Amino acid sequence: MWIGRHTMNRWKWVACLILLASFLLSACSAFAPLATEDEVLAGLSERYGGTEFVILETIDGSEYERTDRPKAQLYRAAPPEDQEHPFWVLSYVRQFTRDSLPSYYGNVLEDTYAFDYFLEQFDGFLIKNNIHGFFRSENTRVDMSEYLSQNQFHSQGGHFLVYVTQENAADVVQQVFAFIDDFYEVYPYQEILDNLRLVIYFCDEANPIQDGEDAPNLHIKRTIDYRYTRIYERTFFYPFENEKYNDAQSVLKAINELFYGITDEERER
């Protein structure tokens, strides 16, 4: 009986220590400081190859706080020589968890510098080449100049709708993919582009997507090859992800089949 009571007491102490450790870890968030403005600027400069930035505005970020993000601060920043094109910076303290290890808190810095630049350039490309397309945020069409200049935070996410017809689909798809390839080749911070949450959808001009409607995720054909591997034929692509379906021919093939009922065999006749 003594051994049993001793064992029970030992496990009680272990349980108490675990609870105490959990309490201390959760309390650590209260003491983990947000990055200072100087640290934010230093982080941006390091991320963008030594480019200098200035803080134009500091905005309360409490609405972007959540359970695993107990502190947040929002900024508007820009290069000193180009303050007419500000971008968003979100600095926050985040809780990180690891398998079988205690969680911990660290500083995270998100920004829209590269994302905003791409949006502006791609939107200009569509206009210059008379391609019908536009950017949507939260399933709503936006005016690009207003979207980039508005005093409301936007994250690195959204999608472009690019409309095609049966007659111009091949030319439009090739132009879009050529622009993406050229942009990626010359942009100096390619590793930043790899993290952009962006999708480009090709849509049928005869069936426009209305504001409020979801992006056309149903424009996917699923087939099974002889090795029982699922293949996806998409009319959309992720411009900076090197997946096997991210090529012009596979997207065009899906457009012809899903929009216009034209197979490769019929096109070759």
Secondary structure, DSSP 8 states (H G I E B T S, - for coil): -HHHHHHHHHHHHHHHHHHHHHHHHHHHHHHS----HHHHHHHHHHHTTT---EEEEEEE-GGG-BTTB-EEEEEEEE-TT-TTS-EEEEEEEEEEEETTEEEEEEEEEEE-HHHHHHHHHHHHHHHHTT--EEEEETTEE--HHHHHHSSS---SEEEEEEEE-TTTHHHHHHHHHHHHHHHHHH-S-HHHHTT-EEEEEEEETTS---TTS---TT-EEEEE-TT--EEEEESEE-TT---TT-SHHHHHHHHHHHHH---HHHHH-
